[in-house]
Amino acid sequence: MDLIPFQYLGLAALVVTVYLALRVRWKHAGRNDNAPIDNKGGDDSSPASKSIWHANKEQGEEDVLRDPKPLLDFDLKTAKTRDYIYVNKTLRYPYYQTMAHQPMEIENWIEITSDYEWYLSEKKKVIESEPVYQGKKVLDSLPENDFACQELMETVIDWLPKRYPTLFDRLLRAQDEGSYDGIFNRVTGERFEWLEGHAPDGCKALTIISRLTECDFLMAREREDGHVYFTGGLVAFPGFYLLSEKIDKPMAVVHAPVPQFNEKLLMSVERTLKRMLPSAPFERSSWEIVDDLNLYWHNIALLPAGGKVSVDPGDLYLRIDRQTFRKLPKSRGIIFGVHPLVRKLESLRRSPLLPALLHKIHTESSRDLMVYKGAEAYEAALGPWLEEAMREQVESGLIGGTENVGDFREYAGQERDE
């Protein structure tokens, strides 16, 4: 075999290096930096394509999370979140208990939709119906968490005008008595200001947050015993539980009713949250089938044992709770952001493979998981409805009928109207 001259090897290495550099540029060419980051894969340079372990390993305690890129042409009337049916592995097959989380692009921390004003209105009704400083069922903070509430509020008011400059103004002004900080919400016309160095904390800070975002925020921290405890938050749209049931309790107690969680996931979840760095946030999503739009407390949660929902299966809703996780750098508070999103099942009837996917999840997943999700209240009616939708998709040629339902993400955006 002839040997390749050494200088040719050097030239080949140079060519490969130039090609790889250009390939990275080609990958990013034409990307809309103002759009929400999809995170469905393909870009190996994206933080969201890395594992949580690698994302944290590449960061240092001194690293600072970069600012979000501004949405300069944001249109509130048509605004949508990413489609969480296809993002974050919300729905998957086979379906089993897993953390199912991934690093989060900072642009995607807080998403605003065309329903923004409705969310804020509903949230205000819930908070005002449960006295903030007495009932504390949906808004509360332990003394150890008050500074974290302040830091969260300051983080939110710093981030929102940077990401959505057409919706929010940062209020920074100086007067004789000192400098003022705050935020103006152009959508609601509300203004929040305070003397610099005297920012609201605790429940007052959380109340201000409730007038700025569609998201709820559950808060936690690691205590001296090495476990993560829930220490407060704003949870106006829990659907099935109350903040007052979670506060001051460790994760093991809070998640005890969740099948397989403490046995399979608790140790990994706590370790991830404790090791998480402020510069490496992540996200995940969960789902439920519900029977109304009452995000505070769904009717299905009030049914007696053995009770059944009364609505037609097509009028049920797929509720997806998009969850974000951040650690605050000063207080070390652990922040769980929750954005509940709902889609009527009828609107998903023509989404390729989705009826088949939901059918398999409900019939082939661990029974204790489905019971925990409340499936007993609707599955007798939903099963035949999904089977009919599956037949319609085959007869219309939308699918062939032999596909692997786990590949349903390949059909994203191919929904058809009747």
C-alpha positions in Angstrom: 0.0 0.0 0.0 1.4 3.4 -1.0 1.8 5.9 1.9 0.2 9.3 1.6 2.7 12.2 1.8 2.6 14.0 5.1 1.9 17.4 3.5 -1.2 16.0 1.8 -2.6 15.0 5.2 -2.1 18.5 6.4 -3.9 19.9 3.4 -6.7 17.5 3.9 -7.1 18.5 7.5 -7.3 22.2 6.5 -10.0 21.4 3.9 -12.0 19.5 6.5 -11.7 22.3 9.0 -12.8 25.0 6.5 -15.8 22.7 5.5 -16.9 22.2 9.1 -16.7 26.0 9.8 -18.8 26.8 6.7 -21.2 24.1 7.5 -22.0 25.7 10.9 -22.5 29.0 9.1 -24.8 27.4 6.5 -26.8 25.8 9.3 -27.5 29.2 10.9 -28.1 31.1 7.6 -31.6 32.4 7.2 -32.6 31.7 10.8 -35.1 34.1 12.3 -33.5 35.2 15.6 -36.7 36.9 16.7 -38.9 33.7 16.5 -39.4 31.4 19.5 -36.7 28.7 19.4 -38.3 25.4 18.3 -35.9 23.0 20.0 -37.2 20.1 18.0 -33.6 19.2 17.2 -31.2 19.4 14.3 -28.9 22.2 15.5 -26.0 20.6 17.5 -24.7 24.0 18.5 -27.9 24.9 20.3 -27.9 24.6 24.1 -31.3 22.9 23.8 -29.8 20.0 21.9 -27.5 19.1 24.8 -28.3 17.0 27.8 -28.9 18.6 31.2 -25.7 17.1 32.5 -23.7 18.5 29.6 -25.4 21.9 29.7 -24.5 22.3 33.4 -21.0 20.9 32.9 -20.2 23.5 30.3 -21.3 26.3 32.6 -19.5 27.8 35.6 -20.9 29.4 38.7 -19.7 32.8 37.4 -21.4 32.5 34.1 -24.3 34.8 33.4 -27.4 33.9 31.3 -27.4 36.1 28.2 -30.3 38.5 27.4 -33.1 37.2 25.2 -33.2 38.5 21.6 -36.0 41.0 21.2 -39.2 40.3 19.2 -39.4 43.7 17.5 -42.4 42.8 15.3 -44.4 40.9 17.9 -48.1 40.8 17.1 -50.2 40.1 20.2 -53.3 39.4 18.1 -51.8 36.4 16.4 -49.3 35.3 19.0 -48.9 31.6 19.8 -46.6 29.5 21.8 -44.6 26.7 20.3 -46.8 23.6 19.7 -46.2 21.5 22.8 -47.9 18.5 21.3 -44.7 18.2 19.3 -42.2 19.9 21.5 -40.6 18.7 24.7 -41.8 15.1 24.3 -45.0 16.0 26.0 -46.9 13.1 24.4 -44.7 10.0 23.7 -45.0 6.3 23.1 -44.3 4.1 24.9 -45.6 6.3 27.8 -43.9 5.9 31.2 -42.6 8.0 34.0 -39.5 10.0 33.0 -38.1 13.4 33.6 -38.3 14.1 29.9 -36.6 17.5 30.3 -34.1 19.4 28.1 -32.0 22.6 28.3 -34.1 25.7 27.6 -33.3 28.6 25.2 -33.6 31.8 27.2 -36.0 33.2 24.5 -38.5 30.6 25.4 -38.7 31.3 29.2 -41.9 33.2 29.1 -44.2 32.9 26.1 -47.1 35.3 25.4 -50.1 34.4 23.4 -53.1 36.1 21.9 -55.0 35.0 25.0 -52.8 37.1 27.3 -55.5 39.4 28.6 -57.8 36.5 29.3 -55.1 34.7 31.3 -54.4 37.8 33.4 -58.2 38.4 33.9 -58.8 34.9 35.1 -55.7 34.9 37.3 -56.9 38.1 39.0 -60.3 36.6 39.7 -58.8 33.6 41.3 -56.4 35.6 43.4 -59.0 38.0 44.6 -61.5 35.3 45.4 -58.9 33.7 47.7 -57.5 36.5 50.0 -53.9 36.8 49.3 -52.8 37.4 52.9 -55.4 35.2 54.6 -56.4 32.2 52.6 -53.0 31.7 50.9 -54.4 28.9 48.8 -52.9 30.1 45.5 -50.4 32.8 46.5 -48.1 32.5 49.4 -44.4 32.7 50.5 -42.6 31.5 53.6 -40.2 34.0 55.2 -37.2 32.1 53.9 -38.6 32.6 50.3 -39.4 36.3 50.4 -36.1 37.4 49.0 -36.4 34.9 46.2 -39.8 36.4 45.3 -38.2 39.8 45.0 -35.4 38.4 42.9 -37.9 36.6 40.7 -39.9 39.8 40.2 -36.8 41.8 39.3 -35.8 39.0 36.9 -39.2 39.1 35.2 -39.3 42.9 34.9 -35.8 42.9 33.4 -36.5 40.1 30.9 -40.0 41.1 29.6 -39.0 44.5 28.1 -36.0 42.9 26.5 -37.9 40.1 24.8 -41.2 42.0 24.2 -40.2 45.7 23.7 -43.5 46.4 22.1 -45.5 45.3 25.1 -43.5 46.5 28.1 -41.4 49.5 29.1 -38.8 49.3 31.9 -39.3 52.3 34.1 -35.9 53.7 35.3 -35.9 57.3 36.5 -34.2 59.5 39.0 -35.8 62.1 41.4 -34.6 64.1 44.3 -35.4 61.4 46.8 -33.6 58.7 44.8 -33.8 56.4 41.7 -36.9 54.5 40.8 -37.3 51.1 39.2 -40.3 49.4 37.7 -42.2 48.3 34.6 -45.1 49.6 32.5 -47.5 47.0 30.9 -48.7 48.6 27.7 -51.4 45.9 27.2 -53.2 46.5 30.5 -52.0 50.1 31.1 -50.7 49.1 34.6 -47.6 50.7 36.1 -45.5 49.2 38.9 -42.8 51.4 40.5 -40.7 51.4 43.7 -37.7 53.3 45.1 -34.5 51.5 44.1 -33.3 49.3 47.0 -36.9 48.9 48.3 -38.4 46.5 45.7 -41.4 44.6 46.9 -40.8 41.1 48.1 -42.8 38.1 49.2 -46.5 38.0 48.2 -46.4 41.6 47.0 -43.8 40.7 44.5 -45.7 37.7 43.4 -48.9 39.8 42.9 -47.0 42.1 40.6 -45.8 39.1 38.6 -49.4 37.9 38.3 -50.2 41.1 36.3 -47.3 40.5 33.8 -47.3 36.9 32.7 -49.6 34.1 31.7 -47.3 31.8 33.8 -47.7 30.5 37.3 -44.5 30.2 39.4 -44.0 27.5 42.1 -40.9 28.1 44.2 -38.6 25.8 46.1 -35.1 25.6 47.7 -32.7 23.1 49.1 -32.6 23.0 52.9 -29.9 21.9 55.3 -31.1 18.3 55.3 -30.2 18.1 51.6 -33.8 17.9 50.3 -35.8 20.3 48.1 -38.8 21.9 49.8 -41.6 24.0 48.3 -41.4 27.4 49.8 -44.0 29.6 48.0 -45.3 30.8 44.7 -48.2 32.0 42.6 -50.2 29.1 41.4 -53.6 30.4 40.2 -54.1 27.7 37.5 -53.2 24.4 39.1 -56.3 22.6 37.8 -56.1 19.8 40.4 -54.3 20.9 43.5 -53.6 24.0 45.7 -50.3 25.7 46.6 -51.4 25.5 50.2 -51.2 21.7 50.0 -47.6 21.8 48.8 -45.9 24.7 50.7 -43.3 23.8 53.4 -43.2 20.2 52.3 -40.4 18.2 50.6 -40.6 16.8 47.1 -41.0 13.2 48.4 -44.1 14.1 50.4 -45.6 16.3 47.6 -45.1 13.6 44.9 -46.1 10.7 47.1 -49.4 10.3 45.2 -47.7 10.2 41.8 -47.2 6.6 40.7 -43.6 5.5 40.5 -42.2 9.0 41.1 -40.5 8.6 44.4 -39.3 5.1 43.5 -37.9 6.0 40.0 -37.4 9.7 39.7 -37.1 11.5 43.1 -33.4 11.0 43.6 -32.6 12.1 40.0 -35.0 15.1 40.1 -33.6 16.4 43.4 -30.0 16.0 42.3 -30.7 17.8 39.0 -32.4 20.7 40.8 -29.7 21.1 43.4 -26.9 21.0 40.8 -28.7 23.2 38.3 -26.8 26.5 37.7 -28.5 29.9 37.1 -26.9 29.9 33.6 -28.4 26.6 32.6 -32.2 26.6 32.7 -34.3 23.7 31.4 -37.8 22.8 30.5 -40.3 20.0 30.2 -44.1 19.5 29.8 -46.9 17.3 31.2 -50.4 16.6 30.0 -53.9 15.8 31.3 -57.4 15.3 29.7 -59.9 17.8 31.2 -63.5 18.7 30.7 -63.5 22.5 30.8 -61.5 25.7 30.6 -61.5 26.4 34.3 -57.7 26.4 34.7 -58.0 27.0 38.5 -60.0 23.9 39.3 -61.4 21.6 36.6 -64.8 20.0 37.0 -63.2 16.6 36.4 -61.3 17.1 39.7 -64.5 17.5 41.6 -66.1 14.2 40.4 -66.9 11.6 43.2 -65.1 8.3 43.1 -66.3 6.4 40.0 -67.9 9.6 38.5 -67.9 10.2 34.7 -67.6 13.3 32.7 -70.7 14.3 30.9 -69.3 16.2 27.9 -68.8 14.6 24.4 -65.3 13.3 23.9 -64.6 15.8 21.1 -65.4 18.6 23.6 -62.8 17.4 26.1 -59.5 19.3 26.2 -55.9 18.2 26.1 -54.3 20.4 28.8 -50.5 20.7 28.5 -48.6 22.3 31.3 -45.4 23.7 29.8 -42.8 23.9 32.7 -39.6 25.9 32.9 -36.9 25.6 35.6 -34.5 28.3 36.7 -32.2 28.8 39.6 -31.9 32.4 40.8 -28.3 33.5 41.3 -28.6 35.5 44.5 -31.2 33.8 46.6 -30.6 30.3 45.1 -34.3 29.9 44.8 -35.5 27.2 42.4 -38.2 28.5 40.1 -40.8 26.3 38.4 -42.7 28.3 35.7 -45.9 26.7 34.6 -47.9 27.8 31.5 -51.1 25.9 31.1 -52.3 25.5 27.5 -55.4 23.8 26.3 -56.5 22.3 22.9 -60.0 20.9 22.3 -59.7 17.2 21.2 -62.0 17.9 18.2 -59.4 20.2 16.9 -56.8 17.4 16.9 -59.0 14.9 15.1 -57.3 15.5 11.8 -53.8 15.6 13.1 -52.0 12.6 11.6 -51.5 9.7 14.1 -52.5 11.8 17.1 -55.8 9.8 17.7 -53.8 6.6 17.4 -51.1 7.9 19.7 -53.6 8.9 22.4 -55.4 5.5 22.1 -52.2 3.6 22.6 -51.2 5.8 25.5 -54.5 5.1 27.3 -54.7 1.4 26.6 -51.1 0.3 26.8 -49.5 2.5 29.5 -49.1 1.6 33.1 -52.6 1.4 34.6 -51.7 3.3 37.8 -50.5 6.3 35.7 -53.7 6.5 33.8 -55.8 6.2 36.9 -53.7 9.0 38.5 -54.4 11.2 35.4 -58.2 10.7 35.9 -58.7 8.5 32.8 -61.4 6.4 34.5 -63.7 9.4 34.3 -63.6 9.6 30.4 -61.9 6.6 28.8 -65.0 4.6 28.2 -66.3 7.3 25.9 -63.0 8.5 24.6 -61.8 5.1 23.4 -64.5 4.6 20.7 -64.2 8.2 19.6 -60.4 7.8 19.1 -61.0 4.6 17.2 -63.4 6.3 14.9 -61.0 9.1 14.3 -58.3 6.6 13.5 -60.5 4.9 10.9 -61.3 8.2 9.3 -57.7 9.1 8.9 -57.0 5.8 7.1 -60.0 6.1 4.9 -59.2 9.6 3.9 -55.6 8.7 3.1 -54.2 11.0 5.8 -52.3 8.0 7.2 -51.7 4.4 5.9 -52.7 2.7 9.2 -49.4 0.8 9.7 -47.2 3.7 10.9 -45.4 3.7 14.2 -47.3 6.1 16.4 -44.0 7.1 18.0 -43.2 8.8 14.8 -46.1 11.2 15.0 -43.8 14.3 15.3 -42.7 13.7 11.7 -46.2 14.8 10.7 -46.2 18.1 12.6 -47.9 20.8 10.6 -49.8 18.4 8.3 -53.2 18.7 9.9 -56.0 18.8 7.4 -59.4 20.5 7.6 -62.6 18.5 7.1 
